[in-house]
Amino acid sequence: QVQLVESGGGLVQPGGSLRLSCAASGFTFSSYTMSWYRQAPGKERALVAIITSTGTTTFVDSVKGRFTISRDNAKNTAYLQMNSLKPEDTAVYYCNAVNWVKNANIWGQGTQVTVSS
């Protein structure tokens, strides 16, 4: 079964840290570009960070210097390390896997991150 399962979300105070995990199964994880998106209440889903199959990373400006994306192909898992969290980082965070050659686009169910004092 092809799926992505996110975990690691929760409630954290401003300035705190969280590490999100995205466990993949049912497909060749190492050949997919992995991304994290987020959707805040009343807003569109938006890209946060990307890591390609070769390890190249890209971040949106609002999280540069605070978030890190990584992957462990041996564990079929992608991660999003979030530091110096701000209230505006509050959102449901989604994991995405894409392989354009295979025309495959896979989404996880999302995990809630709430940054509040």
N, C-alpha and C positions, 0 to 999 in steps of 0.2 A: 504494500500500500504506500503510495506516494504521499508524504506529509512532512510538514514542518511544525514543530512544537516549541513555542516560546516559553521561557520561564525567567524568574528573577525580578519581576516587577514588584512594586509595593509602594508604601508611603515613606518618604524621606524628607528630612528638613532641608531648607535651603543651604547650599554649601556642601551637602552630603554627596555620597556616591552610591551607585548601583551598578551591578553587572548583569546584563541580560544575556541569556543563552538561547540558541536556536538549534534544536536537535533535528537533523534531517534523516529521512529513511525512505527507501523505495526507489532511489535514483542515484546516479553517479555524482555524488556531492562535489568531488574535486573538479569536475568539469563545468560547474555552474558559477556564475557571478552571484554573489550574495549581497543583499542590501537590507538596510533597516529603514523603515518609514514610520511616521507617526501621524496620528490624527487627534487633534485637540477638539474639544466640544465646539460644535458649530462651524468647524473649519474643514477644508479639504485634506485628504491624506497627502502628506508631503515627504519627499525624500530626505533622509538624514545622513546616511553614509553608505558607501559602496566598497566592496572588496572583490576584485576580479579573481579568476582562477589562478592567476600568476602572482597574486598578492598586492597588486596596485590598489591603493586606497584613495578615496575622494570623500570630502565632507562638505556639507553646506556651511556657509559662513557663520551662522549662528552657533554652531557647536565646535568650530575649529579651536584646537587648543584645550578643549574640555573633554571631548569624546574620542574614543579609540575603537576602531573596528578590527577584528582579527578572525582567523579561522584555524581550525585544527582538522585537517583532512583525515587524519587517522581516527578521529572521534566523530567525524561527520557533523561537526558542530561549528556554528559561527557565534561570535560574541560581540557585544557592544558594551564597552566600559564607559560609564558616564560619571564624570567628576564635576565638582563645583556646580552642582545642579541648581537650577533657578525655577521659580514658580512657573515661568513660561515654558518650561520643559514638560509640564504636565500634559499627558496625552496617553492614548493607547498606542503602544509600539508594536509594529508588525514586521515580521521577517519575510523576505522575498528571495526566491531563487529563480534565476533566469538562464536559459541556454538558447541563444538565438538560432544556432545551427539546428537544434532539435525542435525549435518553435515551442519551447516549454516555459511556462510561467506559473510558479507555485507560490501560494501564500499561506502563512500561518494564521492562527486564530486571534493572535494579539495578546498582549499583556499590559495591564494598566500600570502606569507610573504616575504617582502623585507627589508633587513637591510642595510642601506646605509646613508652616510652623504651627 
